[in-house]
Amino acid sequence: MYQTLEIERAGKVATIWMNRPAVFNAFDEQLIDELTMACHELDADPGVRIVVLGGRGKHFSAGADLNWMKRAAQFSHDQNVEDARRFAGMLRTLSGMSKPTIARVQGAALGGGTGLTAACDMAVASTDAVFSTSEVKFGIIPSAISPYVLRAIGPRHALRYFQSGERISAERALAIGLVGEVVDGAELDACVGQMVEALLQGGPLAQKAAKELIAAVNGRKIDDSVSEETAQRIARQRATEEAKDGIAAFLDKRPPGWLA
């Protein structure tokens, strides 16, 4: 079904592998479309609890494919807008998945690769990983990826890196919040596995609700409306069968139903 991706399933975990190692998993129109389709497919699959995004070969993703960039340079305004919408839509689909998402990053994660990292809920990087928002070096801007990178690193760091295009080491990415863990390459899968095991302990509907909660309250002034909204959200969640089972399981000293 997919020409640029491999979908690997292991129990309740699905890994999307970008599979263009010869070009360092660079984006083109097909990869963008297939990533969008894969995210929709896995989000709708009740057997999948967690989605991991990785890249085959030595690099996570080197950003835009050069041939794609050459084609885009000849686009009309309308073609440019439509092309950009597809890329922005793919990132929004990934970011908006109802299930936990983890970026598994090694080697280069440049431009759009940095965007993919930031669009996932969490990210683990190997010590050799390197990131950048290097678009200004080509006379363009990191527009489509900006909401996700800003969410991860904040405006102060974005003001520097969006304008300088500097390379960001794995340790620096950890310090500014772009990734959550940095480990030796040989330990990358084990670290992802530890995060997966922790995530599997939570209720799937509660995790979906937690993502929606963050989106709803982030950046808002803490006032009566926010307090009321948070009260309404926890009240609705407590009334779910998942919550009733989770609380009963804790009191009865048994595993909750989602661990069965």
Contacts in CASP RR format, 6 or more apart in sequence:
PFRMAT RR
TARGET T0000
AUTHOR 0000-0000-0000
METHOD contacts of the structure
MODEL  1
MYQTLEIERAGKVATIWMNRPAVFNAFDEQLIDELTMACHELDADPGVRI
VVLGGRGKHFSAGADLNWMKRAAQFSHDQNVEDARRFAGMLRTLSGMSKP
TIARVQGAALGGGTGLTAACDMAVASTDAVFSTSEVKFGIIPSAISPYVL
RAIGPRHALRYFQSGERISAERALAIGLVGEVVDGAELDACVGQMVEALL
QGGPLAQKAAKELIAAVNGRKIDDSVSEETAQRIARQRATEEAKDGIAAF
LDKRPPGWLA
2 34 0 8 1.000
2 37 0 8 1.000
2 38 0 8 1.000
3 30 0 8 1.000
3 34 0 8 1.000
4 18 0 8 1.000
4 19 0 8 1.000
4 20 0 8 1.000
4 28 0 8 1.000
4 30 0 8 1.000
4 31 0 8 1.000
4 34 0 8 1.000
5 16 0 8 1.000
5 17 0 8 1.000
5 18 0 8 1.000
5 19 0 8 1.000
5 31 0 8 1.000
5 34 0 8 1.000
5 35 0 8 1.000
5 38 0 8 1.000
6 16 0 8 1.000
6 17 0 8 1.000
6 19 0 8 1.000
6 56 0 8 1.000
7 14 0 8 1.000
7 15 0 8 1.000
7 16 0 8 1.000
7 17 0 8 1.000
7 38 0 8 1.000
7 41 0 8 1.000
7 42 0 8 1.000
8 14 0 8 1.000
8 15 0 8 1.000
8 17 0 8 1.000
9 15 0 8 1.000
9 48 0 8 1.000
12 47 0 8 1.000
12 48 0 8 1.000
12 49 0 8 1.000
12 50 0 8 1.000
12 200 0 8 1.000
13 48 0 8 1.000
13 49 0 8 1.000
13 50 0 8 1.000
13 51 0 8 1.000
13 52 0 8 1.000
13 196 0 8 1.000
14 42 0 8 1.000
14 45 0 8 1.000
14 48 0 8 1.000
14 50 0 8 1.000
14 51 0 8 1.000
14 52 0 8 1.000
15 51 0 8 1.000
15 52 0 8 1.000
15 53 0 8 1.000
15 54 0 8 1.000
15 104 0 8 1.000
16 35 0 8 1.000
16 38 0 8 1.000
16 39 0 8 1.000
16 42 0 8 1.000
16 51 0 8 1.000
16 52 0 8 1.000
16 53 0 8 1.000
16 54 0 8 1.000
17 54 0 8 1.000
17 55 0 8 1.000
17 56 0 8 1.000
18 25 0 8 1.000
18 31 0 8 1.000
18 35 0 8 1.000
18 53 0 8 1.000
18 54 0 8 1.000
18 55 0 8 1.000
18 56 0 8 1.000
18 60 0 8 1.000
18 61 0 8 1.000
19 25 0 8 1.000
19 55 0 8 1.000
19 56 0 8 1.000
20 26 0 8 1.000
20 31 0 8 1.000
20 56 0 8 1.000
21 55 0 8 1.000
21 56 0 8 1.000
21 57 0 8 1.000
21 58 0 8 1.000
21 59 0 8 1.000
23 62 0 8 1.000
23 65 0 8 1.000
24 58 0 8 1.000
24 59 0 8 1.000
24 61 0 8 1.000
24 62 0 8 1.000
24 63 0 8 1.000
24 108 0 8 1.000
25 31 0 8 1.000
25 55 0 8 1.000
25 56 0 8 1.000
25 57 0 8 1.000
25 59 0 8 1.000
25 60 0 8 1.000
25 61 0 8 1.000
25 62 0 8 1.000
26 61 0 8 1.000
26 62 0 8 1.000
26 63 0 8 1.000
26 64 0 8 1.000
26 65 0 8 1.000
26 66 0 8 1.000
26 68 0 8 1.000
27 61 0 8 1.000
27 63 0 8 1.000
27 64 0 8 1.000
27 65 0 8 1.000
27 68 0 8 1.000
27 87 0 8 1.000
27 112 0 8 1.000
28 65 0 8 1.000
28 67 0 8 1.000
28 68 0 8 1.000
29 68 0 8 1.000
29 83 0 8 1.000
29 86 0 8 1.000
31 65 0 8 1.000
32 86 0 8 1.000
32 87 0 8 1.000
32 90 0 8 1.000
33 86 0 8 1.000
33 90 0 8 1.000
35 90 0 8 1.000
35 93 0 8 1.000
35 94 0 8 1.000
36 86 0 8 1.000
36 89 0 8 1.000
36 90 0 8 1.000
36 93 0 8 1.000
39 51 0 8 1.000
39 90 0 8 1.000
39 93 0 8 1.000
39 94 0 8 1.000
39 97 0 8 1.000
40 93 0 8 1.000
42 48 0 8 1.000
42 51 0 8 1.000
42 97 0 8 1.000
42 99 0 8 1.000
43 51 0 8 1.000
43 97 0 8 1.000
43 98 0 8 1.000
43 99 0 8 1.000
48 99 0 8 1.000
49 99 0 8 1.000
49 100 0 8 1.000
49 199 0 8 1.000
49 200 0 8 1.000
49 204 0 8 1.000
50 99 0 8 1.000
50 100 0 8 1.000
50 101 0 8 1.000
50 102 0 8 1.000
50 196 0 8 1.000
50 199 0 8 1.000
50 200 0 8 1.000
51 97 0 8 1.000
51 99 0 8 1.000
51 100 0 8 1.000
51 101 0 8 1.000
51 102 0 8 1.000
52 101 0 8 1.000
52 102 0 8 1.000
52 103 0 8 1.000
52 104 0 8 1.000
52 192 0 8 1.000
52 196 0 8 1.000
53 94 0 8 1.000
53 101 0 8 1.000
53 102 0 8 1.000
53 103 0 8 1.000
53 104 0 8 1.000
53 116 0 8 1.000
53 120 0 8 1.000
54 60 0 8 1.000
54 103 0 8 1.000
54 104 0 8 1.000
54 105 0 8 1.000
55 61 0 8 1.000
55 104 0 8 1.000
55 106 0 8 1.000
58 106 0 8 1.000
58 107 0 8 1.000
59 106 0 8 1.000
59 107 0 8 1.000
59 108 0 8 1.000
59 109 0 8 1.000
60 103 0 8 1.000
60 104 0 8 1.000
60 105 0 8 1.000
60 106 0 8 1.000
60 107 0 8 1.000
60 108 0 8 1.000
60 109 0 8 1.000
60 113 0 8 1.000
60 116 0 8 1.000
60 117 0 8 1.000
60 129 0 8 1.000
61 108 0 8 1.000
61 109 0 8 1.000
61 110 0 8 1.000
61 112 0 8 1.000
61 113 0 8 1.000
61 116 0 8 1.000
62 108 0 8 1.000
62 110 0 8 1.000
62 113 0 8 1.000
63 110 0 8 1.000
63 111 0 8 1.000
63 112 0 8 1.000
63 113 0 8 1.000
64 111 0 8 1.000
64 112 0 8 1.000
69 138 0 8 1.000
72 80 0 8 1.000
72 83 0 8 1.000
75 83 0 8 1.000
84 143 0 8 1.000
84 144 0 8 1.000
87 144 0 8 1.000
88 144 0 8 1.000
91 115 0 8 1.000
91 116 0 8 1.000
91 119 0 8 1.000
91 144 0 8 1.000
91 145 0 8 1.000
91 148 0 8 1.000
94 101 0 8 1.000
94 116 0 8 1.000
94 119 0 8 1.000
94 120 0 8 1.000
95 119 0 8 1.000
95 120 0 8 1.000
95 148 0 8 1.000
96 211 0 8 1.000
98 208 0 8 1.000
98 211 0 8 1.000
99 204 0 8 1.000
99 207 0 8 1.000
99 208 0 8 1.000
100 121 0 8 1.000
100 122 0 8 1.000
100 199 0 8 1.000
100 207 0 8 1.000
101 119 0 8 1.000
101 120 0 8 1.000
101 121 0 8 1.000
101 122 0 8 1.000
102 120 0 8 1.000
102 121 0 8 1.000
102 122 0 8 1.000
102 123 0 8 1.000
102 124 0 8 1.000
102 192 0 8 1.000
102 195 0 8 1.000
102 196 0 8 1.000
103 116 0 8 1.000
103 117 0 8 1.000
103 120 0 8 1.000
103 122 0 8 1.000
103 123 0 8 1.000
103 124 0 8 1.000
103 179 0 8 1.000
104 124 0 8 1.000
104 188 0 8 1.000
104 189 0 8 1.000
104 192 0 8 1.000
105 117 0 8 1.000
105 123 0 8 1.000
105 124 0 8 1.000
105 125 0 8 1.000
105 126 0 8 1.000
105 129 0 8 1.000
105 179 0 8 1.000
106 125 0 8 1.000
106 126 0 8 1.000
106 128 0 8 1.000
106 129 0 8 1.000
106 185 0 8 1.000
106 188 0 8 1.000
107 126 0 8 1.000
107 128 0 8 1.000
107 129 0 8 1.000
107 130 0 8 1.000
108 129 0 8 1.000
108 130 0 8 1.000
109 116 0 8 1.000
109 117 0 8 1.000
109 125 0 8 1.000
109 129 0 8 1.000
109 130 0 8 1.000
109 131 0 8 1.000
110 130 0 8 1.000
110 131 0 8 1.000
110 132 0 8 1.000
110 134 0 8 1.000
111 131 0 8 1.000
111 132 0 8 1.000
111 133 0 8 1.000
111 134 0 8 1.000
111 135 0 8 1.000
111 142 0 8 1.000
111 145 0 8 1.000
112 142 0 8 1.000
112 145 0 8 1.000
113 131 0 8 1.000
113 145 0 8 1.000
114 131 0 8 1.000
114 132 0 8 1.000
114 133 0 8 1.000
114 142 0 8 1.000
114 145 0 8 1.000
114 149 0 8 1.000
114 168 0 8 1.000
114 178 0 8 1.000
115 142 0 8 1.000
115 145 0 8 1.000
115 148 0 8 1.000
115 149 0 8 1.000
117 123 0 8 1.000
117 125 0 8 1.000
117 131 0 8 1.000
117 152 0 8 1.000
117 178 0 8 1.000
117 179 0 8 1.000
118 145 0 8 1.000
118 148 0 8 1.000
118 149 0 8 1.000
118 151 0 8 1.000
118 152 0 8 1.000
118 153 0 8 1.000
118 178 0 8 1.000
119 145 0 8 1.000
119 148 0 8 1.000
121 211 0 8 1.000
122 180 0 8 1.000
122 195 0 8 1.000
123 178 0 8 1.000
123 179 0 8 1.000
123 180 0 8 1.000
123 181 0 8 1.000
124 179 0 8 1.000
124 180 0 8 1.000
124 181 0 8 1.000
124 182 0 8 1.000
124 183 0 8 1.000
124 188 0 8 1.000
124 191 0 8 1.000
124 192 0 8 1.000
124 195 0 8 1.000
125 170 0 8 1.000
125 173 0 8 1.000
125 174 0 8 1.000
125 179 0 8 1.000
125 180 0 8 1.000
125 181 0 8 1.000
125 182 0 8 1.000
125 183 0 8 1.000
126 170 0 8 1.000
126 182 0 8 1.000
126 183 0 8 1.000
126 184 0 8 1.000
126 185 0 8 1.000
126 188 0 8 1.000
127 170 0 8 1.000
127 171 0 8 1.000
127 182 0 8 1.000
127 183 0 8 1.000
127 184 0 8 1.000
127 185 0 8 1.000
128 170 0 8 1.000
128 185 0 8 1.000
129 169 0 8 1.000
129 170 0 8 1.000
129 173 0 8 1.000
129 179 0 8 1.000
129 182 0 8 1.000
130 167 0 8 1.000
130 168 0 8 1.000
130 169 0 8 1.000
130 170 0 8 1.000
131 167 0 8 1.000
131 168 0 8 1.000
131 173 0 8 1.000
131 178 0 8 1.000
132 161 0 8 1.000
132 165 0 8 1.000
132 166 0 8 1.000
132 167 0 8 1.000
132 168 0 8 1.000
133 142 0 8 1.000
133 145 0 8 1.000
133 149 0 8 1.000
133 158 0 8 1.000
133 161 0 8 1.000
133 162 0 8 1.000
133 165 0 8 1.000
134 165 0 8 1.000
134 167 0 8 1.000
135 141 0 8 1.000
135 142 0 8 1.000
135 162 0 8 1.000
135 165 0 8 1.000
136 162 0 8 1.000
136 163 0 8 1.000
136 164 0 8 1.000
136 165 0 8 1.000
137 165 0 8 1.000
141 162 0 8 1.000
142 149 0 8 1.000
142 162 0 8 1.000
146 158 0 8 1.000
146 162 0 8 1.000
149 158 0 8 1.000
149 162 0 8 1.000
149 178 0 8 1.000
150 158 0 8 1.000
152 176 0 8 1.000
152 177 0 8 1.000
152 178 0 8 1.000
153 161 0 8 1.000
153 176 0 8 1.000
153 177 0 8 1.000
153 178 0 8 1.000
157 176 0 8 1.000
160 166 0 8 1.000
161 168 0 8 1.000
168 176 0 8 1.000
168 178 0 8 1.000
170 179 0 8 1.000
170 182 0 8 1.000
171 182 0 8 1.000
173 179 0 8 1.000
173 182 0 8 1.000
174 180 0 8 1.000
174 181 0 8 1.000
174 182 0 8 1.000
181 191 0 8 1.000
181 195 0 8 1.000
183 190 0 8 1.000
183 191 0 8 1.000
199 207 0 8 1.000
200 259 0 8 1.000
201 259 0 8 1.000
202 258 0 8 1.000
203 242 0 8 1.000
203 246 0 8 1.000
203 256 0 8 1.000
203 258 0 8 1.000
204 242 0 8 1.000
204 258 0 8 1.000
205 237 0 8 1.000
205 240 0 8 1.000
205 242 0 8 1.000
206 237 0 8 1.000
206 242 0 8 1.000
206 243 0 8 1.000
209 233 0 8 1.000
209 237 0 8 1.000
212 233 0 8 1.000
213 230 0 8 1.000
213 233 0 8 1.000
216 229 0 8 1.000
216 233 0 8 1.000
217 226 0 8 1.000
217 229 0 8 1.000
217 230 0 8 1.000
220 226 0 8 1.000
237 243 0 8 1.000
238 244 0 8 1.000
242 256 0 8 1.000
242 258 0 8 1.000
245 256 0 8 1.000
245 257 0 8 1.000
245 258 0 8 1.000
246 256 0 8 1.000
246 257 0 8 1.000
249 255 0 8 1.000
249 256 0 8 1.000
249 257 0 8 1.000
250 256 0 8 1.000
END
